[in-house]
């Protein structure tokens, strides 16, 4: 039967192998790493400002007893574990912060892509409506003014079409301080210009039909 021998600051088994202190030190290091990771990543995902405190508090409540007992059993292992916890927590915090930044950048890029796709759909809708006046002979005959750039509203529409197409092909074109905002504003101007051009063409067509 193995007998335990209790020496000052150390518990050893037969053969002088310390088991408890290193195990507790290792567990404390793992808890420190996990706590640092959760403290830096979970609050942004959970949208809870108090999450950082509660994760840190829970981790401390788990880590402190392990580290204290390890230090009582072997002060050198306790000191080494404390240093390792500080170093690993610092490295984990930097890694977690970089991961949060990358996720935020990816989400922002995805959101911008979705917004750009929605604007492109509105852009296509105007192009389809406008092309009817050029491709449909009946519409071209009924509303000839839609193909006459001498009409002020149609001239404005042509400029809006060119601007929107430029921003769609090259979103980085500095039409405004922010390229995305520039395309949004260009689509708004295009839709307005198209409505005004249609109205002007309809009024011109009505006037021509009324004249003897």
C-alpha positions in Angstrom: 0.0 0.0 0.0 1.3 3.4 -1.0 1.7 5.9 1.8 1.5 9.7 1.4 4.2 11.7 3.1 3.2 15.3 3.9 6.2 17.8 3.7 6.0 21.6 4.1 4.4 23.1 1.1 4.2 19.8 -0.9 2.2 16.6 -1.1 4.1 13.8 -2.6 3.4 10.1 -3.2 5.8 7.3 -2.9 8.8 8.1 -5.2 8.5 11.9 -4.7 6.0 12.6 -7.6 3.8 15.7 -7.0 0.4 15.3 -8.8 -2.1 17.5 -7.2 -0.4 20.9 -7.4 0.6 20.6 -11.2 -2.9 19.4 -12.0 -4.5 22.3 -10.2 -2.1 24.7 -11.8 -2.8 23.3 -15.3 -6.6 23.6 -14.7 -6.2 27.1 -13.5 -4.3 28.0 -16.7 -7.1 26.5 -18.8 -9.7 28.3 -16.8 -7.8 31.6 -17.3 -7.6 31.0 -21.1 -11.3 30.2 -21.3 -12.2 33.2 -19.2 -10.1 35.6 -21.3 -11.7 34.2 -24.5 -15.3 34.5 -23.2 -14.7 38.0 -21.7 -13.5 39.3 -25.1 -15.9 37.5 -27.4 -19.2 36.9 -25.8 -20.4 40.5 -24.9 -20.4 41.6 -28.6 -22.3 38.5 -29.6 -24.8 38.6 -26.8 -25.2 42.4 -27.0 -25.1 42.5 -23.2 -22.9 45.2 -21.5 -22.9 43.2 -18.2 -21.8 39.9 -19.8 -18.1 40.9 -19.6 -18.3 41.3 -15.8 -20.2 38.1 -15.2 -17.9 36.0 -17.3 -14.9 37.5 -15.6 -16.5 37.0 -12.1 -17.4 33.4 -12.8 -13.9 32.7 -14.2 -12.3 34.3 -11.1 -14.5 32.2 -8.8 -13.3 29.1 -10.5 -9.7 30.1 -10.9 -8.9 31.6 -7.5 -9.4 28.4 -5.4 -7.4 26.3 -7.9 -4.5 28.7 -7.9 -4.6 29.2 -4.1 -4.6 25.4 -3.4 -1.8 24.8 -5.9 0.3 27.6 -4.3 -0.3 26.1 -0.8 0.8 22.7 -2.0 3.8 24.0 -4.0 4.6 27.7 -4.0 6.8 27.4 -7.1 4.1 25.7 -9.1 1.6 28.3 -7.9 3.9 31.1 -9.0 4.6 29.5 -12.3 0.8 28.9 -12.8 0.1 32.6 -12.0 2.7 33.8 -14.6 1.3 31.3 -17.2 -2.2 32.5 -16.5 -1.3 36.1 -17.0 0.7 35.5 -20.2 -1.9 33.1 -21.7 -4.8 35.4 -20.8 -3.0 38.4 -22.5 -2.3 36.3 -25.6 -5.9 35.0 -25.7 -7.3 38.4 -25.2 -5.4 39.8 -28.2 -6.4 36.8 -30.3 -10.1 37.1 -29.3 -10.1 40.9 -30.0 -8.7 40.2 -33.5 -11.3 37.6 -34.1 -14.1 40.0 -33.0 -12.7 42.6 -35.3 -12.6 40.2 -38.3 -16.2 39.0 -37.6 -17.4 42.6 -37.4 -15.6 43.5 -40.7 -17.1 40.4 -42.4 -20.6 41.3 -41.1 -20.2 44.9 -42.3 -19.0 43.8 -45.7 -21.9 41.3 -46.0 -24.3 44.1 -45.0 -22.9 46.5 -47.6 -23.1 43.8 -50.2 -26.8 43.2 -49.4 -27.5 46.9 -49.5 -25.7 47.2 -52.9 -27.7 44.3 -54.3 -30.9 45.9 -53.2 -29.9 49.2 -54.9 -28.9 47.3 -58.0 -32.4 45.7 -58.1 -34.0 49.2 -57.9 -31.5 50.3 -60.6 -32.5 47.4 -62.9 -36.2 48.1 -62.3 -35.7 51.7 -63.7 -33.7 50.4 -66.6 -36.4 47.9 -67.6 -39.1 50.5 -67.4 -36.9 53.0 -69.5 -35.9 50.4 -72.1 -39.6 49.8 -72.9 -39.8 53.2 -74.5 -36.8 52.4 -76.8 -37.5 48.8 -77.6 -41.3 48.8 -77.8 -42.4 50.5 -81.1 -45.8 51.3 -79.8 -44.4 53.0 -76.7 -41.9 54.9 -78.8 -44.7 56.2 -81.1 -47.0 57.1 -78.2 -44.2 58.8 -76.1 -41.5 60.0 -78.5 -40.3 62.6 -76.0 -38.8 59.8 -73.9 -36.1 59.4 -76.6 -35.6 63.1 -77.1 -32.7 64.5 -75.0 -33.7 68.0 -75.9 -36.6 67.6 -73.4 -35.1 68.9 -70.1 -36.6 66.1 -68.0 -35.2 63.5 -70.4 -31.8 65.1 -70.4 -31.8 65.0 -66.6 -32.8 61.3 -66.8 -29.9 60.6 -69.2 -27.5 62.2 -66.8 -29.0 60.2 -63.8 -28.7 57.0 -65.8 -25.0 57.7 -66.5 -24.2 58.6 -62.9 -26.0 55.5 -61.5 -24.3 53.2 -64.0 -20.8 54.6 -63.1 -21.4 54.1 -59.4 -22.7 50.6 -60.0 -19.6 49.6 -62.0 -17.2 51.3 -59.7 -18.6 51.6 -56.1 -15.4 53.3 -55.0 -16.0 56.3 -57.2 -16.1 59.2 -54.8 -19.5 60.6 -55.8 -19.9 61.4 -52.1 -18.0 61.0 -48.9 -19.1 57.4 -48.8 -19.4 55.4 -52.0 -22.4 53.4 -50.7 -24.3 56.6 -49.8 -23.4 58.0 -53.3 -25.0 55.0 -55.0 -28.0 55.3 -52.8 -28.4 59.0 -53.6 -27.8 58.3 -57.3 -30.6 55.7 -57.4 -33.0 58.1 -55.6 -32.2 60.8 -58.2 -32.6 58.3 -61.0 -36.0 57.2 -59.8 -37.1 60.8 -59.4 -35.8 61.7 -62.8 -37.5 58.8 -64.5 -40.9 59.7 -63.0 -40.5 63.3 -64.1 -39.4 62.3 -67.6 -42.4 59.9 -67.9 -44.7 62.7 -66.8 -43.2 65.1 -69.2 -43.4 62.6 -72.1 -47.0 61.8 -71.2 -47.9 65.6 -71.1 -46.2 66.1 -74.5 -48.0 63.1 -76.0 -51.4 64.4 -74.7 -50.7 67.8 -76.2 -49.8 66.3 -79.6 -53.0 64.3 -79.6 -55.1 67.3 -78.7 -53.7 69.5 -81.4 -55.7 69.3 -84.7 
